[in-house]
Amino acid sequence: MGTFAAIGIAGSGLDVYRKWIDAVSDNLANINTVRASDEAAFQARYIVAQANDNQGGDSGGVHVAGAAFGSAEGRLVYEPGHPLADNEGYVRYPDIDMSSQMVQLIMAQRGYQANAAVIDRAKDMYTTALTIGRN
Amino acid sequence: MSIPPISALSAAAPASFVQPTQATQAAGNTDGAFGTSLASAIDGLQAMQSTSSALAIKAVTGDLADVHDYTIASTQAAVAMELTATIRNRAVDAFNEIMRMQA
């Protein structure tokens, strides 16, 4: 990555945290997505982060290796008045815990901020290096 | 006290005439090397700036996937620009310093 290695590495972190926030927002948006009891529930999406290969020593960073999905089982809720309810009055809600999603949201946001701070500091550092011996 | 340098002076003159040409050739080579590396640095800078402006166009047209892609590219282009300008200014300073030299 050369001169701007720190910026590139922190940029890969920003990518991962952005995707994490995307996944959390998808989960929260679908937290009330109801399906009929004979269908699979909406599956929560989780990001699998993986460190980049750093054999040379000057690269590094992180990338999203893929997504993992939560249970398709969901949870059965008794709502006889619901249009999708089965004969016994059950519908299927996704198995997503809102507080856990909110915590993940905070973690992703803080991670994003940390990486953005690294980029700022790295830029300041490079600018400082350019002023060496100016006067 | 003898003063032999008169003959030595005439002997030294051709040598001092030859030396500057060698020095000029060496300086010419160095100039080429510096020019080449400066040119390649400017090529890299131009690539960074075109990446940055392509991302800026994407941002305006709504095709930008990641906001930070653009800000990072523009930061890199700005720092690289500053770096190239600093190197060029230092080179010009060095040249001016040499031009100010007097015997």
Boltz contact constraints between the chains, C-beta under 6 A:
constraints:
  - contact:
      token1: [A, 4]
      token2: [B, 76]
      max_distance: 6.0
  - contact:
      token1: [A, 11]
      token2: [B, 72]
      max_distance: 6.0
  - contact:
      token1: [A, 14]
      token2: [B, 68]
      max_distance: 6.0
  - contact:
      token1: [A, 18]
      token2: [B, 66]
      max_distance: 6.0
  - contact:
      token1: [A, 123]
      token2: [B, 75]
      max_distance: 6.0
  - contact:
      token1: [A, 123]
      token2: [B, 79]
      max_distance: 6.0
  - contact:
      token1: [A, 126]
      token2: [B, 79]
      max_distance: 6.0
  - contact:
      token1: [A, 130]
      token2: [B, 82]
      max_distance: 6.0
  - contact:
      token1: [A, 130]
      token2: [B, 86]
      max_distance: 6.0
